[in-house]
Amino acid sequence: MRSLVVFAFLSVAMMVGWAGPKPGQVPTVLAGRPNIRPVVDPNNPGTQVPRKKPRVPGDEFRWTTNAPGAGVRSFTQPTGHPNGRGPVSMQVEFSQPVFVVRMPVIPFLFGGQPRYLLYRSGAGTSTLQFEYQPTEADPQGAVAALDPMMGQIVRLAGGAIITDISGNVVQSIVDGADRLVVLGSYFKHYRTVVAGELDEVLDLRNPKELGSFLYDPSSQTPYYQNPKKPYFTNYVPPTFKPSANGVEVYKVYYNSSIPSLGGRPTLASGLMAIPDTGAARMDLLSYQHGTIFSKRVAPSKCFDVDAAPLDQAWSYETRPIVAAAGGQGMVVIAADYFGLGDSMEPHGYTPKSPHQQACLDLLMAAEGYLAARGIERGGLYLSGWSQGALVAMQFLEKLESLGIKVDGTGTMASPAATYLMATRGLFRPRSETPTETGDLNLNFMYVLTAFSYENYYNRPGLAKSVIAPEYYETARRIYEWSDGMAGILELFDQIPPGSGSGKSSLIEMLRPEYRDPSYFSGSDFANFVRHVSAYDFVAKSPVRSWNGDQDEFFPPYVTVIPAQVQDIWSPGLSTYIPVPGGSHRGTFMRGIADQVDWFRFLSNQH
């Protein structure tokens, strides 16, 4: 009822020509209301406009694929009359009609000085108009521009709010007492990590960092010293150079879109670490993370100091990348992917174009921010582990299709041949022998992909058609998990081949018809698995792939295929590097150490 009243009022207001308050003016409709505290016009501190705290949906509100909050579809740059005193204006287009309470503002630079564009009109439509009226204090010929360092945002302060017709706040983030609607990007500094702390991340003796990551609880030793698993004992742990510098770590919020869902806008998050060297030119490494099961362990959370111990351990993956590459002077960025970090989308697990878009838009935002700080981006490098190795190759394919030069790509434990990887796990599982590792529980891949493809390729009911009915609800709980890591691992154990399921065969997690290779091969699910692969395009830049000969998830006879295929197109550009005794995690650490040296070598060739 409340939504209908609001809509009726705004419809009448538009018919009679009400365009919202003029800058600094109290709207007639609000004049004389009790309990409205004044707030100042940010451009004119002596002018007051009303303030009232509206009803705001709680932060637990979750945007879903079918009912997302309105997102920013596009925005113009501020334009005006640099040789006169006419107003400076800009427009923001949303994905659906929006409604405005109080006065949202957009920070910008005018003649190099910070100013605010004030909301002017557009409530009830999908496009809002913002305006700034120059004063005598502004120089003639001043140029207006959004500034990445200030944030390309609409600031909702003083009780201002923008909602859709149902009263849901548009996609935004909380910044203290305000909300921010991200137009382009917003970089929020949240940690200074000194060189000594980076070194601790890479110290094998540190039981909270690398020592924990490579630890085998069954033997209470590093995994490669377990006497019951002799096939690991020829692994040689890497050594890392001492960090030459510290880094400044930023949480990045940026506006993106989901190509597979018609380009629907969405708010994404990620991380950027900038070396504190003061250099005018820096190479940039885009890291693509591996499989995670909780929003709280995404890259943008990896340096959170108040994380729960289990979340801290599971967010380790991005820290050694920042330490190894950032500590040697490279800028490091890492997208959370849609559905992780602070994204309100469903978990996006391996969908190709959504991954490519999330990584591309973060790269564009990072380059804009570096340029605003006077830092020239040097070489561009890509890296990824496990799922992230697939995403790194998907991203390489996208960048090269756009003519963007990539100087080198390093992958670790790559499942880029996705269909072969998926069918191998189901129809040719490995059992442990005295000389070879067996498979660990692979059920997470089929749980996450089935639901992710259902959401990101708009195939309602896909997951239910794939997963056996007795495991469907548990699988759905895993996919929609919104808490930390505590509790979720036990759920995987309830699905085959987990011990709690009473079944020992991975394939028994699927409906009976999918256990037939011919049926599986011709299914929609299998076609999506094929679609997301990234190994049979023609790469134009060097790729090195580190793969463990004892990887518990991805065996060498499958991980070698991308390099073999690439060698057909471009002999010598793609190199397969076996890691003796390399487990899944051991391969990751070896790859990090080697590829940072390789990236620096490539950089010195330019």
Secondary structure by P-SEA (a helix, b strand, c coil): caaaaaaaaaaaaaaacccccccccccccccccccbbbbcccccccbbbbbbbcccccccccccccccccccccccccccccccccccbbbbbcccbbbbccbbbbbbbcccbbbbbcccccccccbbbbbbbbccccccbbbbbbbcccccccccccccccccccccccccccccccccccccbbbbbcccccaaaaaaaaccccccccccccccccccccccccccccccccbbbbbbccccbbbbbbbbbbbbbbccccbbbbbbbbbbbbbcccccbbbbbbbbbcccccccccccccccccccaaaaaaaccaaaaaaaccccbbbbbbbcccccccccccccccccaaaaaaaaaaaaaaaaaaaaacccccbbbbbbccaaaaaaaaaaaaaaaacccccbbbbcccccaaaaaaaaaccbbbbbccccccccccaaaaaaaaaaaaacccccccccccccccaaaaaaaaaacccccccaaaaaaaccccccccccccccccccccccaaaaaacaaaaaaaaaccccccccbbbbbbbbcccccccccccaaaaaaaaaaccccbbbbbbccccaaaaaaaaaaaaaaaaaaaaaac
